[in-house]
Amino acid sequence: MRTISFTEFRNNASLLLSAVEKGEMVIVMRHGKPIAKIVPADKVEEGEKPLKKPALRLVIKGRNLSSAILEEREK
C-alpha cells in the first residue's frame, strides 16, 4: 500500500493508476487526511455499488433503431 499527497497524485496520476492496475493499493491524502483509496477493479469490496449503471438498450424486432427513428421523424 502506498500513501501519497493529492498533489503527487495529480502530477503522477497515470503512473499511479498503472501501479494500481498491477495490484497495488494507493491512499490519497489531503492536508494529512485520507480522501481516497484506489484499489484494482477486481478487488472492489463486496457490497459496494458500481458508479456506472448499465445503459438502457432499445430494440425493435426486424429493423435497427436508427431506421425506426428516421421513419418516426418523417411522420
PyMOL Python script that loads the backbone (N, CA, C, O; Angstrom):
from pymol import cmd

cmd.read_pdbstr("""\
ATOM      1  N   MET A   1       0.861  -1.182   0.000  1.00  0.00           N
ATOM      2  CA  MET A   1       0.000   0.000   0.000  1.00  0.00           C
ATOM      3  C   MET A   1       0.897   1.232   0.000  1.00  0.00           C
ATOM      4  O   MET A   1       1.889   1.304   0.725  1.00  0.00           O
ATOM      5  N   ARG A   2       0.523   2.189  -0.828  1.00  0.00           N
ATOM      6  CA  ARG A   2       1.292   3.426  -0.945  1.00  0.00           C
ATOM      7  C   ARG A   2       0.409   4.589  -0.509  1.00  0.00           C
ATOM      8  O   ARG A   2      -0.766   4.644  -0.874  1.00  0.00           O
ATOM      9  N   THR A   3       0.957   5.514   0.262  1.00  0.00           N
ATOM     10  CA  THR A   3       0.240   6.716   0.687  1.00  0.00           C
ATOM     11  C   THR A   3       0.907   7.908   0.023  1.00  0.00           C
ATOM     12  O   THR A   3       2.123   8.083   0.111  1.00  0.00           O
ATOM     13  N   ILE A   4       0.095   8.730  -0.646  1.00  0.00           N
ATOM     14  CA  ILE A   4       0.631   9.882  -1.377  1.00  0.00           C
ATOM     15  C   ILE A   4      -0.222  11.113  -1.124  1.00  0.00           C
ATOM     16  O   ILE A   4      -1.372  11.010  -0.697  1.00  0.00           O
ATOM     17  N   SER A   5       0.357  12.281  -1.392  1.00  0.00           N
ATOM     18  CA  SER A   5      -0.408  13.522  -1.274  1.00  0.00           C
ATOM     19  C   SER A   5      -1.276  13.711  -2.513  1.00  0.00           C
ATOM     20  O   SER A   5      -1.037  13.095  -3.552  1.00  0.00           O
ATOM     21  N   PHE A   6      -2.279  14.564  -2.391  1.00  0.00           N
ATOM     22  CA  PHE A   6      -3.147  14.856  -3.525  1.00  0.00           C
ATOM     23  C   PHE A   6      -2.345  15.457  -4.677  1.00  0.00           C
ATOM     24  O   PHE A   6      -2.567  15.114  -5.838  1.00  0.00           O
ATOM     25  N   THR A   7      -1.412  16.355  -4.355  1.00  0.00           N
ATOM     26  CA  THR A   7      -0.588  16.985  -5.381  1.00  0.00           C
ATOM     27  C   THR A   7       0.236  15.944  -6.130  1.00  0.00           C
ATOM     28  O   THR A   7       0.350  16.002  -7.355  1.00  0.00           O
ATOM     29  N   GLU A   8       0.812  14.993  -5.397  1.00  0.00           N
ATOM     30  CA  GLU A   8       1.581  13.930  -6.036  1.00  0.00           C
ATOM     31  C   GLU A   8       0.673  13.087  -6.930  1.00  0.00           C
ATOM     32  O   GLU A   8       1.070  12.697  -8.028  1.00  0.00           O
ATOM     33  N   PHE A   9      -0.542  12.807  -6.463  1.00  0.00           N
ATOM     34  CA  PHE A   9      -1.478  12.051  -7.295  1.00  0.00           C
ATOM     35  C   PHE A   9      -1.803  12.810  -8.575  1.00  0.00           C
ATOM     36  O   PHE A   9      -1.785  12.238  -9.665  1.00  0.00           O
ATOM     37  N   ARG A  10      -2.097  14.095  -8.439  1.00  0.00           N
ATOM     38  CA  ARG A  10      -2.451  14.918  -9.600  1.00  0.00           C
ATOM     39  C   ARG A  10      -1.302  14.968 -10.609  1.00  0.00           C
ATOM     40  O   ARG A  10      -1.531  14.917 -11.817  1.00  0.00           O
ATOM     41  N   ASN A  11      -0.078  15.068 -10.117  1.00  0.00           N
ATOM     42  CA  ASN A  11       1.084  15.178 -11.005  1.00  0.00           C
ATOM     43  C   ASN A  11       1.499  13.847 -11.633  1.00  0.00           C
ATOM     44  O   ASN A  11       2.120  13.831 -12.696  1.00  0.00           O
ATOM     45  N   ASN A  12       1.158  12.730 -10.978  1.00  0.00           N
ATOM     46  CA  ASN A  12       1.616  11.417 -11.438  1.00  0.00           C
ATOM     47  C   ASN A  12       0.480  10.415 -11.586  1.00  0.00           C
ATOM     48  O   ASN A  12       0.691   9.216 -11.403  1.00  0.00           O
ATOM     49  N   ALA A  13      -0.722  10.882 -11.915  1.00  0.00           N
ATOM     50  CA  ALA A  13      -1.901  10.008 -11.944  1.00  0.00           C
ATOM     51  C   ALA A  13      -1.712   8.806 -12.856  1.00  0.00           C
ATOM     52  O   ALA A  13      -2.074   7.690 -12.483  1.00  0.00           O
ATOM     53  N   SER A  14      -1.166   9.006 -14.018  1.00  0.00           N
ATOM     54  CA  SER A  14      -1.010   7.901 -14.962  1.00  0.00           C
ATOM     55  C   SER A  14      -0.109   6.803 -14.395  1.00  0.00           C
ATOM     56  O   SER A  14      -0.441   5.621 -14.477  1.00  0.00           O
ATOM     57  N   LEU A  15       1.019   7.192 -13.825  1.00  0.00           N
ATOM     58  CA  LEU A  15       1.937   6.205 -13.241  1.00  0.00           C
ATOM     59  C   LEU A  15       1.300   5.491 -12.049  1.00  0.00           C
ATOM     60  O   LEU A  15       1.456   4.281 -11.885  1.00  0.00           O
ATOM     61  N   LEU A  16       0.584   6.246 -11.225  1.00  0.00           N
ATOM     62  CA  LEU A  16      -0.046   5.652 -10.048  1.00  0.00           C
ATOM     63  C   LEU A  16      -1.154   4.685 -10.443  1.00  0.00           C
ATOM     64  O   LEU A  16      -1.297   3.626  -9.831  1.00  0.00           O
ATOM     65  N   LEU A  17      -1.938   5.034 -11.454  1.00  0.00           N
ATOM     66  CA  LEU A  17      -3.001   4.133 -11.893  1.00  0.00           C
ATOM     67  C   LEU A  17      -2.422   2.875 -12.541  1.00  0.00           C
ATOM     68  O   LEU A  17      -3.033   1.807 -12.480  1.00  0.00           O
ATOM     69  N   SER A  18      -1.267   2.997 -13.150  1.00  0.00           N
ATOM     70  CA  SER A  18      -0.592   1.801 -13.677  1.00  0.00           C
ATOM     71  C   SER A  18      -0.192   0.880 -12.536  1.00  0.00           C
ATOM     72  O   SER A  18      -0.303  -0.340 -12.654  1.00  0.00           O
ATOM     73  N   ALA A  19       0.276   1.459 -11.427  1.00  0.00           N
ATOM     74  CA  ALA A  19       0.638   0.656 -10.255  1.00  0.00           C
ATOM     75  C   ALA A  19      -0.601  -0.028  -9.680  1.00  0.00           C
ATOM     76  O   ALA A  19      -0.530  -1.179  -9.250  1.00  0.00           O
ATOM     77  N   VAL A  20      -1.737   0.676  -9.670  1.00  0.00           N
ATOM     78  CA  VAL A  20      -2.990   0.098  -9.181  1.00  0.00           C
ATOM     79  C   VAL A  20      -3.411  -1.060 -10.084  1.00  0.00           C
ATOM     80  O   VAL A  20      -3.885  -2.088  -9.602  1.00  0.00           O
ATOM     81  N   GLU A  21      -3.238  -0.891 -11.382  1.00  0.00           N
ATOM     82  CA  GLU A  21      -3.558  -1.965 -12.328  1.00  0.00           C
ATOM     83  C   GLU A  21      -2.775  -3.228 -12.014  1.00  0.00           C
ATOM     84  O   GLU A  21      -3.266  -4.338 -12.223  1.00  0.00           O
ATOM     85  N   LYS A  22      -1.559  -3.061 -11.512  1.00  0.00           N
ATOM     86  CA  LYS A  22      -0.698  -4.203 -11.196  1.00  0.00           C
ATOM     87  C   LYS A  22      -0.988  -4.784  -9.815  1.00  0.00           C
ATOM     88  O   LYS A  22      -0.323  -5.725  -9.383  1.00  0.00           O
ATOM     89  N   GLY A  23      -1.988  -4.220  -9.117  1.00  0.00           N
ATOM     90  CA  GLY A  23      -2.403  -4.795  -7.845  1.00  0.00           C
ATOM     91  C   GLY A  23      -2.111  -3.969  -6.610  1.00  0.00           C
ATOM     92  O   GLY A  23      -2.494  -4.360  -5.507  1.00  0.00           O
ATOM     93  N   GLU A  24      -1.451  -2.848  -6.764  1.00  0.00           N
ATOM     94  CA  GLU A  24      -1.116  -2.017  -5.609  1.00  0.00           C
ATOM     95  C   GLU A  24      -2.307  -1.160  -5.183  1.00  0.00           C
ATOM     96  O   GLU A  24      -3.107  -0.748  -6.024  1.00  0.00           O
ATOM     97  N   MET A  25      -2.427  -0.893  -3.887  1.00  0.00           N
ATOM     98  CA  MET A  25      -3.469  -0.013  -3.375  1.00  0.00           C
ATOM     99  C   MET A  25      -2.821   1.334  -3.043  1.00  0.00           C
ATOM    100  O   MET A  25      -1.718   1.378  -2.500  1.00  0.00           O
ATOM    101  N   VAL A  26      -3.513   2.434  -3.372  1.00  0.00           N
ATOM    102  CA  VAL A  26      -2.979   3.775  -3.150  1.00  0.00           C
ATOM    103  C   VAL A  26      -3.979   4.564  -2.301  1.00  0.00           C
ATOM    104  O   VAL A  26      -5.172   4.604  -2.601  1.00  0.00           O
ATOM    105  N   ILE A  27      -3.473   5.187  -1.241  1.00  0.00           N
ATOM    106  CA  ILE A  27      -4.275   6.082  -0.400  1.00  0.00           C
ATOM    107  C   ILE A  27      -3.849   7.510  -0.727  1.00  0.00           C
ATOM    108  O   ILE A  27      -2.663   7.834  -0.663  1.00  0.00           O
ATOM    109  N   VAL A  28      -4.815   8.367  -1.078  1.00  0.00           N
ATOM    110  CA  VAL A  28      -4.532   9.764  -1.400  1.00  0.00           C
ATOM    111  C   VAL A  28      -4.889  10.619  -0.188  1.00  0.00           C
ATOM    112  O   VAL A  28      -5.987  10.525   0.360  1.00  0.00           O
ATOM    113  N   MET A  29      -3.932  11.456   0.216  1.00  0.00           N
ATOM    114  CA  MET A  29      -4.104  12.307   1.403  1.00  0.00           C
ATOM    115  C   MET A  29      -4.191  13.773   0.981  1.00  0.00           C
ATOM    116  O   MET A  29      -3.533  14.200   0.033  1.00  0.00           O
ATOM    117  N   ARG A  30      -5.013  14.530   1.700  1.00  0.00           N
ATOM    118  CA  ARG A  30      -5.071  15.987   1.526  1.00  0.00           C
ATOM    119  C   ARG A  30      -5.025  16.599   2.908  1.00  0.00           C
ATOM    120  O   ARG A  30      -5.857  16.286   3.760  1.00  0.00           O
ATOM    121  N   HIS A  31      -4.062  17.467   3.132  1.00  0.00           N
ATOM    122  CA  HIS A  31      -3.873  18.122   4.437  1.00  0.00           C
ATOM    123  C   HIS A  31      -3.760  17.089   5.552  1.00  0.00           C
ATOM    124  O   HIS A  31      -4.274  17.287   6.653  1.00  0.00           O
ATOM    125  N   GLY A  32      -3.076  15.978   5.251  1.00  0.00           N
ATOM    126  CA  GLY A  32      -2.826  14.957   6.263  1.00  0.00           C
ATOM    127  C   GLY A  32      -3.991  14.017   6.532  1.00  0.00           C
ATOM    128  O   GLY A  32      -3.899  13.165   7.415  1.00  0.00           O
ATOM    129  N   LYS A  33      -5.086  14.154   5.788  1.00  0.00           N
ATOM    130  CA  LYS A  33      -6.252  13.287   5.995  1.00  0.00           C
ATOM    131  C   LYS A  33      -6.511  12.471   4.732  1.00  0.00           C
ATOM    132  O   LYS A  33      -6.414  12.997   3.623  1.00  0.00           O
ATOM    133  N   PRO A  34      -6.839  11.188   4.894  1.00  0.00           N
ATOM    134  CA  PRO A  34      -7.126  10.376   3.709  1.00  0.00           C
ATOM    135  C   PRO A  34      -8.428  10.820   3.043  1.00  0.00           C
ATOM    136  O   PRO A  34      -9.447  11.012   3.706  1.00  0.00           O
ATOM    137  N   ILE A  35      -8.372  10.981   1.707  1.00  0.00           N
ATOM    138  CA  ILE A  35      -9.578  11.380   0.978  1.00  0.00           C
ATOM    139  C   ILE A  35     -10.009  10.330  -0.036  1.00  0.00           C
ATOM    140  O   ILE A  35     -11.153  10.343  -0.491  1.00  0.00           O
ATOM    141  N   ALA A  36      -9.101   9.416  -0.396  1.00  0.00           N
ATOM    142  CA  ALA A  36      -9.461   8.398  -1.393  1.00  0.00           C
ATOM    143  C   ALA A  36      -8.599   7.160  -1.207  1.00  0.00           C
ATOM    144  O   ALA A  36      -7.431   7.238  -0.827  1.00  0.00           O
ATOM    145  N   LYS A  37      -9.213   6.012  -1.487  1.00  0.00           N
ATOM    146  CA  LYS A  37      -8.484   4.751  -1.523  1.00  0.00           C
ATOM    147  C   LYS A  37      -8.703   4.195  -2.928  1.00  0.00           C
ATOM    148  O   LYS A  37      -9.837   3.957  -3.342  1.00  0.00           O
ATOM    149  N   ILE A  38      -7.614   3.993  -3.650  1.00  0.00           N
ATOM    150  CA  ILE A  38      -7.703   3.497  -5.021  1.00  0.00           C
ATOM    151  C   ILE A  38      -7.214   2.059  -5.028  1.00  0.00           C
ATOM    152  O   ILE A  38      -6.066   1.776  -4.683  1.00  0.00           O
ATOM    153  N   VAL A  39      -8.100   1.156  -5.425  1.00  0.00           N
ATOM    154  CA  VAL A  39      -7.776  -0.271  -5.451  1.00  0.00           C
ATOM    155  C   VAL A  39      -8.051  -0.818  -6.846  1.00  0.00           C
ATOM    156  O   VAL A  39      -8.837  -0.238  -7.594  1.00  0.00           O
ATOM    157  N   PRO A  40      -7.412  -1.927  -7.202  1.00  0.00           N
ATOM    158  CA  PRO A  40      -7.705  -2.532  -8.502  1.00  0.00           C
ATOM    159  C   PRO A  40      -9.182  -2.896  -8.604  1.00  0.00           C
ATOM    160  O   PRO A  40      -9.813  -3.237  -7.603  1.00  0.00           O
ATOM    161  N   ALA A  41      -9.728  -2.822  -9.809  1.00  0.00           N
ATOM    162  CA  ALA A  41     -11.154  -3.045 -10.026  1.00  0.00           C
ATOM    163  C   ALA A  41     -11.612  -4.415  -9.545  1.00  0.00           C
ATOM    164  O   ALA A  41     -12.723  -4.536  -9.027  1.00  0.00           O
ATOM    165  N   ASP A  42     -10.796  -5.441  -9.699  1.00  0.00           N
ATOM    166  CA  ASP A  42     -11.212  -6.775  -9.279  1.00  0.00           C
ATOM    167  C   ASP A  42     -11.176  -6.956  -7.768  1.00  0.00           C
ATOM    168  O   ASP A  42     -11.619  -7.982  -7.252  1.00  0.00           O
ATOM    169  N   LYS A  43     -10.646  -5.959  -7.055  1.00  0.00           N
ATOM    170  CA  LYS A  43     -10.590  -6.051  -5.605  1.00  0.00           C
ATOM    171  C   LYS A  43     -11.587  -5.123  -4.914  1.00  0.00           C
ATOM    172  O   LYS A  43     -11.444  -4.833  -3.726  1.00  0.00           O
ATOM    173  N   VAL A  44     -12.593  -4.657  -5.650  1.00  0.00           N
ATOM    174  CA  VAL A  44     -13.626  -3.804  -5.060  1.00  0.00           C
ATOM    175  C   VAL A  44     -14.334  -4.615  -3.977  1.00  0.00           C
ATOM    176  O   VAL A  44     -14.712  -5.768  -4.187  1.00  0.00           O
ATOM    177  N   GLU A  45     -14.500  -3.998  -2.840  1.00  0.00           N
ATOM    178  CA  GLU A  45     -15.065  -4.711  -1.694  1.00  0.00           C
ATOM    179  C   GLU A  45     -16.502  -5.141  -1.947  1.00  0.00           C
ATOM    180  O   GLU A  45     -17.266  -4.453  -2.624  1.00  0.00           O
ATOM    181  N   GLU A  46     -16.848  -6.288  -1.390  1.00  0.00           N
ATOM    182  CA  GLU A  46     -18.202  -6.835  -1.514  1.00  0.00           C
ATOM    183  C   GLU A  46     -19.206  -5.833  -0.957  1.00  0.00           C
ATOM    184  O   GLU A  46     -18.984  -5.256   0.108  1.00  0.00           O
ATOM    185  N   GLY A  47     -20.288  -5.627  -1.658  1.00  0.00           N
ATOM    186  CA  GLY A  47     -21.342  -4.740  -1.168  1.00  0.00           C
ATOM    187  C   GLY A  47     -21.248  -3.322  -1.704  1.00  0.00           C
ATOM    188  O   GLY A  47     -22.208  -2.560  -1.588  1.00  0.00           O
ATOM    189  N   GLU A  48     -20.108  -2.947  -2.291  1.00  0.00           N
ATOM    190  CA  GLU A  48     -20.003  -1.616  -2.865  1.00  0.00           C
ATOM    191  C   GLU A  48     -20.768  -1.579  -4.182  1.00  0.00           C
ATOM    192  O   GLU A  48     -20.705  -2.522  -4.970  1.00  0.00           O
ATOM    193  N   LYS A  49     -21.478  -0.503  -4.414  1.00  0.00           N
ATOM    194  CA  LYS A  49     -22.251  -0.377  -5.646  1.00  0.00           C
ATOM    195  C   LYS A  49     -21.370   0.239  -6.724  1.00  0.00           C
ATOM    196  O   LYS A  49     -20.588   1.145  -6.434  1.00  0.00           O
ATOM    197  N   PRO A  50     -21.483  -0.237  -7.965  1.00  0.00           N
ATOM    198  CA  PRO A  50     -20.696   0.365  -9.048  1.00  0.00           C
ATOM    199  C   PRO A  50     -21.166   1.785  -9.326  1.00  0.00           C
ATOM    200  O   PRO A  50     -22.332   2.114  -9.112  1.00  0.00           O
ATOM    201  N   LEU A  51     -20.253   2.622  -9.805  1.00  0.00           N
ATOM    202  CA  LEU A  51     -20.590   4.012 -10.092  1.00  0.00           C
ATOM    203  C   LEU A  51     -21.442   4.145 -11.349  1.00  0.00           C
ATOM    204  O   LEU A  51     -22.286   5.036 -11.442  1.00  0.00           O
ATOM    205  N   LYS A  52     -21.218   3.261 -12.313  1.00  0.00           N
ATOM    206  CA  LYS A  52     -21.980   3.325 -13.557  1.00  0.00           C
ATOM    207  C   LYS A  52     -23.058   2.261 -13.565  1.00  0.00           C
ATOM    208  O   LYS A  52     -22.849   1.140 -13.101  1.00  0.00           O
ATOM    209  N   LYS A  53     -24.203   2.624 -14.094  1.00  0.00           N
ATOM    210  CA  LYS A  53     -25.296   1.669 -14.253  1.00  0.00           C
ATOM    211  C   LYS A  53     -25.312   1.198 -15.700  1.00  0.00           C
ATOM    212  O   LYS A  53     -24.904   1.939 -16.594  1.00  0.00           O
ATOM    213  N   PRO A  54     -25.771  -0.012 -15.940  1.00  0.00           N
ATOM    214  CA  PRO A  54     -25.843  -0.473 -17.334  1.00  0.00           C
ATOM    215  C   PRO A  54     -26.755   0.432 -18.158  1.00  0.00           C
ATOM    216  O   PRO A  54     -27.777   0.914 -17.670  1.00  0.00           O
ATOM    217  N   ALA A  55     -26.375   0.651 -19.402  1.00  0.00           N
ATOM    218  CA  ALA A  55     -27.149   1.523 -20.285  1.00  0.00           C
ATOM    219  C   ALA A  55     -28.451   0.843 -20.700  1.00  0.00           C
ATOM    220  O   ALA A  55     -28.521  -0.382 -20.794  1.00  0.00           O
ATOM    221  N   LEU A  56     -29.454   1.633 -20.942  1.00  0.00           N
ATOM    222  CA  LEU A  56     -30.734   1.144 -21.430  1.00  0.00           C
ATOM    223  C   LEU A  56     -30.575   0.774 -22.900  1.00  0.00           C
ATOM    224  O   LEU A  56     -30.073   1.576 -23.687  1.00  0.00           O
ATOM    225  N   ARG A  57     -30.993  -0.419 -23.275  1.00  0.00           N
ATOM    226  CA  ARG A  57     -30.906  -0.878 -24.656  1.00  0.00           C
ATOM    227  C   ARG A  57     -32.293  -0.845 -25.282  1.00  0.00           C
ATOM    228  O   ARG A  57     -33.229  -1.447 -24.756  1.00  0.00           O
ATOM    229  N   LEU A  58     -32.425  -0.154 -26.389  1.00  0.00           N
ATOM    230  CA  LEU A  58     -33.688  -0.081 -27.114  1.00  0.00           C
ATOM    231  C   LEU A  58     -33.593  -0.984 -28.335  1.00  0.00           C
ATOM    232  O   LEU A  58     -32.687  -0.833 -29.155  1.00  0.00           O
ATOM    233  N   VAL A  59     -34.521  -1.917 -28.457  1.00  0.00           N
ATOM    234  CA  VAL A  59     -34.502  -2.858 -29.567  1.00  0.00           C
ATOM    235  C   VAL A  59     -35.893  -2.960 -30.166  1.00  0.00           C
ATOM    236  O   VAL A  59     -36.881  -3.111 -29.447  1.00  0.00           O
ATOM    237  N   ILE A  60     -35.962  -2.877 -31.482  1.00  0.00           N
ATOM    238  CA  ILE A  60     -37.206  -3.094 -32.206  1.00  0.00           C
ATOM    239  C   ILE A  60     -36.948  -4.267 -33.144  1.00  0.00           C
ATOM    240  O   ILE A  60     -36.056  -4.206 -33.990  1.00  0.00           O
ATOM    241  N   LYS A  61     -37.723  -5.324 -32.995  1.00  0.00           N
ATOM    242  CA  LYS A  61     -37.515  -6.524 -33.809  1.00  0.00           C
ATOM    243  C   LYS A  61     -37.708  -6.201 -35.285  1.00  0.00           C
ATOM    244  O   LYS A  61     -38.644  -5.492 -35.654  1.00  0.00           O
ATOM    245  N   GLY A  62     -36.825  -6.720 -36.123  1.00  0.00           N
ATOM    246  CA  GLY A  62     -36.977  -6.610 -37.559  1.00  0.00           C
ATOM    247  C   GLY A  62     -36.287  -5.421 -38.199  1.00  0.00           C
ATOM    248  O   GLY A  62     -36.090  -5.425 -39.415  1.00  0.00           O
ATOM    249  N   ARG A  63     -35.915  -4.414 -37.445  1.00  0.00           N
ATOM    250  CA  ARG A  63     -35.203  -3.277 -38.030  1.00  0.00           C
ATOM    251  C   ARG A  63     -34.332  -2.634 -36.962  1.00  0.00           C
ATOM    252  O   ARG A  63     -34.545  -2.837 -35.766  1.00  0.00           O
ATOM    253  N   ASN A  64     -33.357  -1.865 -37.399  1.00  0.00           N
ATOM    254  CA  ASN A  64     -32.485  -1.242 -36.411  1.00  0.00           C
ATOM    255  C   ASN A  64     -33.099   0.057 -35.884  1.00  0.00           C
ATOM    256  O   ASN A  64     -34.010   0.620 -36.491  1.00  0.00           O
ATOM    257  N   LEU A  65     -32.600   0.505 -34.783  1.00  0.00           N
ATOM    258  CA  LEU A  65     -33.172   1.654 -34.094  1.00  0.00           C
ATOM    259  C   LEU A  65     -33.067   2.935 -34.917  1.00  0.00           C
ATOM    260  O   LEU A  65     -34.000   3.737 -34.927  1.00  0.00           O
ATOM    261  N   SER A  66     -31.948   3.136 -35.605  1.00  0.00           N
ATOM    262  CA  SER A  66     -31.793   4.378 -36.366  1.00  0.00           C
ATOM    263  C   SER A  66     -32.841   4.485 -37.476  1.00  0.00           C
ATOM    264  O   SER A  66     -33.368   5.572 -37.716  1.00  0.00           O
ATOM    265  N   SER A  67     -33.159   3.355 -38.169  1.00  0.00           N
ATOM    266  CA  SER A  67     -34.206   3.430 -39.193  1.00  0.00           C
ATOM    267  C   SER A  67     -35.566   3.728 -38.565  1.00  0.00           C
ATOM    268  O   SER A  67     -36.363   4.462 -39.150  1.00  0.00           O
ATOM    269  N   ALA A  68     -35.840   3.180 -37.407  1.00  0.00           N
ATOM    270  CA  ALA A  68     -37.110   3.440 -36.737  1.00  0.00           C
ATOM    271  C   ALA A  68     -37.226   4.912 -36.366  1.00  0.00           C
ATOM    272  O   ALA A  68     -38.300   5.501 -36.489  1.00  0.00           O
ATOM    273  N   ILE A  69     -36.127   5.511 -35.912  1.00  0.00           N
ATOM    274  CA  ILE A  69     -36.134   6.936 -35.542  1.00  0.00           C
ATOM    275  C   ILE A  69     -36.357   7.792 -36.776  1.00  0.00           C
ATOM    276  O   ILE A  69     -37.167   8.719 -36.754  1.00  0.00           O
ATOM    277  N   LEU A  70     -35.645   7.488 -37.851  1.00  0.00           N
ATOM    278  CA  LEU A  70     -35.819   8.267 -39.080  1.00  0.00           C
ATOM    279  C   LEU A  70     -37.234   8.150 -39.610  1.00  0.00           C
ATOM    280  O   LEU A  70     -37.813   9.142 -40.052  1.00  0.00           O
ATOM    281  N   GLU A  71     -37.788   6.978 -39.575  1.00  0.00           N
ATOM    282  CA  GLU A  71     -39.163   6.758 -40.040  1.00  0.00           C
ATOM    283  C   GLU A  71     -40.141   7.558 -39.177  1.00  0.00           C
ATOM    284  O   GLU A  71     -41.091   8.143 -39.697  1.00  0.00           O
ATOM    285  N   GLU A  72     -39.912   7.584 -37.871  1.00  0.00           N
ATOM    286  CA  GLU A  72     -40.786   8.309 -36.961  1.00  0.00           C
ATOM    287  C   GLU A  72     -40.713   9.815 -37.206  1.00  0.00           C
ATOM    288  O   GLU A  72     -41.719  10.516 -37.093  1.00  0.00           O
ATOM    289  N   ARG A  73     -39.533  10.302 -37.538  1.00  0.00           N
ATOM    290  CA  ARG A  73     -39.366  11.738 -37.808  1.00  0.00           C
ATOM    291  C   ARG A  73     -40.113  12.169 -39.062  1.00  0.00           C
ATOM    292  O   ARG A  73     -40.558  13.313 -39.150  1.00  0.00           O
ATOM    293  N   GLU A  74     -40.258  11.280 -40.025  1.00  0.00           N
ATOM    294  CA  GLU A  74     -40.945  11.610 -41.269  1.00  0.00           C
ATOM    295  C   GLU A  74     -42.453  11.749 -41.084  1.00  0.00           C
ATOM    296  O   GLU A  74     -43.123  12.370 -41.908  1.00  0.00           O
ATOM    297  N   LYS A  75     -42.985  11.180 -40.015  1.00  0.00           N
ATOM    298  CA  LYS A  75     -44.446  11.220 -39.774  1.00  0.00           C
ATOM    299  C   LYS A  75     -44.889  12.600 -39.348  1.00  0.00           C
ATOM    300  O   LYS A  75     -46.075  12.820 -39.103  1.00  0.00           O
TER     301      LYS A  75
END
""", "prot")
cmd.dss("prot")
cmd.show_as("cartoon", "prot")
cmd.util.cbc("prot")
cmd.orient("prot")
